[in-house]
Amino acid sequence: MQWAVKIDMALPRPIRVILRGVGQVFFCGNAVTGLVFLVALYIGGTTAGLAATVGVITSTITAVLLGFSEDDIDAGLYGFNGTLVGPCLFLFLENTPLLWVYVVFAAILSSVVLAAMIKILTPYKIPASTSPFVLTCWMFMVAIYSFEALSPSPVLPVPGIPEAIASANLPVAAWLSSFTDNTIELWYVALAKGIAEVMFADNVLVGILFLIGILITSARGAVMAFCGTFVGVLVPIHLGASQNLIEMGLYAFNPVLTMMAVGWVFLKPSTGTAILAFLAGILTVICQAALANFLAPIGLPTLTFPFVLTMWMFLFAAGMSKHWSS
C-alpha cells in the first residue's frame, strides 16, 4: 500500500532498516509491516519480542561493522535471520541470563553465514533465505550439550528413534471426521497459528496480525500466506498426521513461506506460478515430515529447513524450465 511505503521512507534510516529486517521474515521489506510483526511478537510474549529485537539489532549492526552490502542492509536482508534466532533459542533452550549472551553470538553468526551463503548462491540466482538462521540455531542447540551453564528446554526434541503417531491407526475418514466435528474453532485456530508459528508464536491473534502485516505490503503475498497455512492444515489431515501438531500450526508455517516465495517473491507472479506454489506447498508438508524423522535421532527440530529445501529445489528447477521466469 502506498501509504505504508511513504511512512517507511519517512522514518530515520536506523529505525527503517531494523523494522525492514523484521518484515523480511515474510519477505516484506517495509518498516510498517515490520512494526506490525514486532508488536504482534510482544503481544504473544514479552520475552519473544525482546529476543527478536535483540536478534535483529545485533545481526544488522554486525553487517554494518563488517562492511557488507549497503543495499542488502538497507533492504533489511541482514535482519530477518537475527529476528528468528532470538525467539527460536528462547523456545528451545532454558531461559537463563546467559542465554541472552548466547542469542547475541548466534545473531552475529547468522549475518556471517548469510554473507557466505549469498556468495555461494548468487551465481545461481538462488536466495539464502532463512538457511543461515537454521544452520546457526542447529549449531547452537547441539553445542549446549558441551556446556554445563546452558541446557535444553522441554520443547527441544529428545534424541531418539521416531515413534508412530497416536492417530496413525485411525482410518483417514474417521480422522478427518474427528477433526471437523468442531470445524469452525479448530480450523480458525490451526490456520491462524500456522502463520504465527513462522516466528514461534503459539497465538491466534499473532497469526492474524502477521497476515494483516503482510497484506499491508502485498495482497498477493497475503493470499499466498493464507493458502500456505490452508495447505499446511488440509494436507496433513488427509495424510493422517498428528492432530495436535496440526492444531498447533506446526505443519503449516513452512508451506506459508514456500508458497509466498514461489508464488509471489522469486518467480514472476502469474496463474502458473500460483499453481506451482500450491504444488510446492504440498511437497513442503511431506518434506517436513521426512526431515522431522531424519533429525529425530539427534534431537533437532526442523525449523524452516523444509521450506528452504523445497524452495531451493523449485527455484533451481524453474531456472531449467522454459515456462517459468524469475
C-alpha positions in Angstrom: 0.0 0.0 0.0 1.3 3.4 -1.0 0.8 5.0 2.4 2.9 2.3 4.0 5.7 3.0 1.5 5.6 6.7 2.4 5.8 6.1 6.1 8.6 3.6 5.5 10.7 6.2 3.6 10.0 8.9 6.1 11.4 7.0 9.0 15.1 7.6 10.2 17.4 5.1 8.4 18.4 3.1 11.5 14.7 2.5 12.5 13.7 1.8 8.9 16.4 -0.8 8.5 15.7 -2.5 11.7 12.0 -2.7 11.1 12.5 -3.9 7.5 14.7 -6.6 8.9 11.7 -7.9 11.0 9.4 -7.6 8.0 11.7 -9.6 5.8 10.9 -12.7 7.8 7.8 -12.8 5.5 9.6 -11.2 2.5 8.1 -7.8 3.3 10.8 -5.1 3.1 8.6 -2.5 4.6 9.1 -0.8 8.0 5.3 -0.5 8.7 4.8 -4.2 8.2 7.9 -4.9 10.3 6.4 -2.8 13.1 3.2 -4.8 13.0 5.2 -8.0 13.2 7.2 -6.8 16.1 4.2 -5.5 18.0 2.5 -8.9 17.4 5.5 -10.7 18.9 5.3 -8.6 22.0 1.6 -9.4 22.3 2.5 -13.1 22.0 5.1 -12.8 24.8 7.4 -10.1 26.1 10.4 -12.5 26.1 9.9 -13.4 22.4 9.5 -9.8 21.5 12.7 -8.8 23.3 14.6 -11.7 21.9 13.6 -10.8 18.3 14.5 -7.2 19.0 18.0 -8.1 20.3 18.5 -10.5 17.4 17.5 -8.1 14.6 19.6 -5.2 16.0 22.6 -7.4 16.6 22.6 -9.1 13.2 22.1 -5.7 11.4 24.9 -4.0 13.4 27.2 -6.9 12.6 26.5 -6.5 8.9 27.3 -2.8 9.1 30.5 -3.3 11.1 31.7 -6.0 8.7 31.1 -3.8 5.7 28.6 -6.0 3.9 26.4 -4.7 1.0 24.7 -1.4 1.9 21.8 -2.2 -0.4 21.2 -5.5 1.3 21.5 -3.9 4.7 19.0 -1.2 3.7 16.6 -3.8 2.5 16.6 -5.5 5.9 18.2 -8.7 4.5 20.7 -8.8 7.3 18.0 -8.5 9.9 15.5 -11.3 9.5 17.7 -14.2 10.3 18.7 -12.5 13.5 15.0 -11.8 14.2 14.3 -15.5 14.1 17.3 -16.6 16.0 16.2 -14.9 19.2 12.7 -16.4 19.7 14.0 -19.7 18.5 16.7 -20.2 21.1 14.5 -18.9 23.9 11.9 -21.5 22.9 14.2 -24.5 22.6 16.7 -23.6 25.4 16.3 -23.0 29.1 15.7 -19.3 29.8 18.7 -18.0 31.8 20.6 -14.7 31.9 23.4 -16.3 30.0 21.0 -17.2 27.1 20.8 -13.5 26.2 24.6 -13.6 25.5 24.1 -16.8 23.6 21.5 -15.1 21.4 23.8 -12.2 20.7 26.5 -14.5 19.4 24.1 -16.5 17.4 22.7 -13.4 15.8 26.2 -12.3 14.9 26.9 -15.6 13.3 23.7 -15.5 11.3 24.9 -12.4 9.5 28.3 -14.0 8.7 26.6 -17.2 7.5 24.2 -15.1 5.3 27.1 -13.3 3.7 28.8 -16.6 2.9 25.5 -18.1 1.6 24.9 -15.1 -0.7 28.4 -15.5 -2.1 27.8 -19.2 -2.8 24.2 -18.9 -4.2 24.2 -15.6 -6.1 25.8 -17.1 -9.3 22.8 -19.5 -9.4 20.2 -16.7 -8.7 19.0 -18.6 -5.6 18.3 -16.8 -2.3 19.9 -17.8 1.0 16.6 -17.0 2.7 16.4 -18.5 6.3 19.1 -21.1 5.8 21.6 -19.0 7.9 19.0 -19.0 10.8 18.6 -22.8 10.5 22.3 -23.6 10.4 23.1 -21.2 13.2 20.4 -22.4 15.5 21.2 -26.1 14.9 24.8 -25.4 15.8 23.9 -23.5 18.9 21.4 -26.1 20.0 23.8 -29.0 19.6 26.6 -27.1 21.3 24.8 -26.8 24.6 25.5 -30.4 25.4 29.1 -29.5 26.0 28.3 -26.5 28.3 27.1 -27.0 31.8 25.8 -23.4 32.0 23.2 -24.0 29.3 20.5 -26.7 29.0 17.7 -27.6 26.7 14.1 -26.7 27.4 11.4 -29.3 27.5 10.4 -28.2 23.9 13.7 -29.3 22.3 13.1 -32.8 20.9 14.8 -35.6 22.9 17.2 -37.6 20.7 15.8 -41.0 19.7 14.1 -43.1 17.0 10.8 -41.5 15.9 7.7 -43.2 17.4 4.5 -43.8 15.5 1.9 -41.0 16.0 -1.1 -41.9 18.1 -3.6 -41.2 15.2 -1.7 -43.4 12.7 -4.1 -46.4 13.2 -7.2 -44.4 12.6 -8.8 -44.6 9.1 -8.4 -41.4 7.3 -12.2 -40.9 7.1 -12.6 -41.2 10.8 -9.5 -39.0 11.4 -11.0 -36.3 9.1 -14.4 -36.6 10.8 -12.9 -36.2 14.3 -11.1 -33.0 13.2 -14.1 -31.5 11.5 -16.5 -32.1 14.3 -15.6 -28.7 15.6 -14.9 -27.2 12.2 -15.0 -23.5 12.9 -13.0 -23.4 16.0 -10.3 -26.0 15.0 -9.8 -24.6 11.5 -9.7 -21.0 12.8 -7.1 -21.8 15.4 -5.0 -24.1 13.1 -4.9 -21.6 10.2 -4.0 -18.6 12.4 -1.4 -20.5 14.3 0.1 -21.8 11.1 1.1 -18.2 10.2 2.1 -17.3 13.8 4.5 -20.3 14.1 6.8 -18.8 11.5 8.1 -16.7 14.4 7.5 -19.4 17.0 4.3 -17.8 18.4 1.6 -20.2 19.6 -1.1 -17.5 19.4 -4.1 -16.9 17.2 -4.0 -13.1 17.5 -0.3 -13.0 16.5 -1.1 -15.0 13.4 -3.9 -12.6 12.4 -1.7 -9.6 12.9 1.1 -11.3 10.8 -1.4 -11.7 8.0 -2.5 -8.1 8.3 1.1 -7.0 8.2 1.7 -9.0 5.0 -1.4 -7.5 3.5 -0.1 -4.0 4.1 2.8 -4.9 1.8 1.1 -7.1 -0.7 -2.3 -8.5 -1.3 -0.9 -11.4 -3.4 1.6 -12.1 -0.6 -1.2 -12.3 1.9 -3.2 -14.6 -0.3 -0.1 -16.9 -0.7 0.4 -16.9 3.0 -3.2 -17.9 3.7 -3.1 -20.5 1.0 0.1 -21.9 2.5 -1.4 -22.3 6.0 -4.5 -23.8 4.5 -2.4 -26.4 2.7 -0.5 -27.0 5.9 -3.7 -27.9 7.6 -5.6 -29.8 4.9 -2.8 -32.0 3.6 -1.6 -33.3 7.0 -5.3 -34.1 7.9 -5.7 -36.3 4.8 -2.3 -37.9 5.3 -3.3 -38.8 8.9 -0.7 -36.7 10.7 -0.8 -35.9 14.4 -3.9 -33.8 15.2 -2.1 -32.0 18.0 0.7 -30.9 15.6 -1.9 -29.7 13.0 -3.9 -27.7 15.5 -0.7 -26.0 16.8 0.1 -24.9 13.2 3.4 -26.9 13.1 2.7 -28.4 9.7 1.6 -25.0 8.2 4.4 -22.5 8.8 6.8 -24.0 6.3 4.2 -24.1 3.5 3.3 -20.5 4.3 6.8 -19.4 3.5 7.2 -21.8 0.5 4.0 -20.5 -1.2 5.0 -16.9 -0.6 8.5 -17.5 -2.0 7.4 -19.4 -5.1 4.1 -17.8 -5.8 4.9 -14.2 -5.1 8.6 -13.3 -4.4 11.1 -15.2 -6.5 9.1 -16.1 -9.6 7.1 -13.8 -11.8 3.6 -13.6 -10.3 1.1 -15.4 -12.6 -1.6 -18.1 -12.5 1.1 -20.6 -13.5 3.4 -19.7 -10.6 0.5 -19.8 -8.2 -0.2 -23.4 -9.3 3.5 -24.2 -8.9 3.4 -22.6 -5.5 0.5 -24.8 -4.5 2.4 -27.9 -5.5 5.5 -26.7 -3.7 3.3 -26.1 -0.5 2.0 -29.7 -0.6 5.5 -31.1 -1.1 6.8 -29.0 1.8 4.5 -30.8 4.2 5.9 -34.2 3.1 9.4 -32.8 3.3 8.8 -31.6 6.8 7.6 -35.0 7.9 10.6 -36.6 6.4 13.1 -34.2 7.9 11.4 -34.5 11.3 12.1 -38.2 11.3 15.5 -37.7 9.8 16.5 -35.3 12.6 14.8 -37.1 15.5 17.8 -39.3 16.3 20.0 -36.3 17.1 17.2 -34.3 18.7 16.9 -31.3 16.4 13.7 -29.6 15.2 13.2 -29.0 11.5 12.8 -25.2 11.9 12.3 -23.7 8.5 14.6 -26.1 6.6 11.7 -27.9 4.9 10.7 -24.5 3.3 14.4 -23.7 2.4 15.0 -27.1 0.8 11.7 -27.2 -1.1 12.1 -23.6 -2.3 15.6 -24.2 -3.5 14.6 -27.3 -5.5 11.7 -25.5 -7.1 13.8 -22.4 -8.0 16.6 -24.4 -9.4 14.1 -26.4 -11.5 12.4 -23.1 -12.6 15.7 -21.9 -13.9 15.8 -25.0 -16.2 12.3 -24.6 -17.4 11.1 -22.5 -20.4 7.7 -22.0 -18.7 8.8 -20.2 -15.5 10.7 -16.9 -15.4 12.1 -15.2 -12.3 
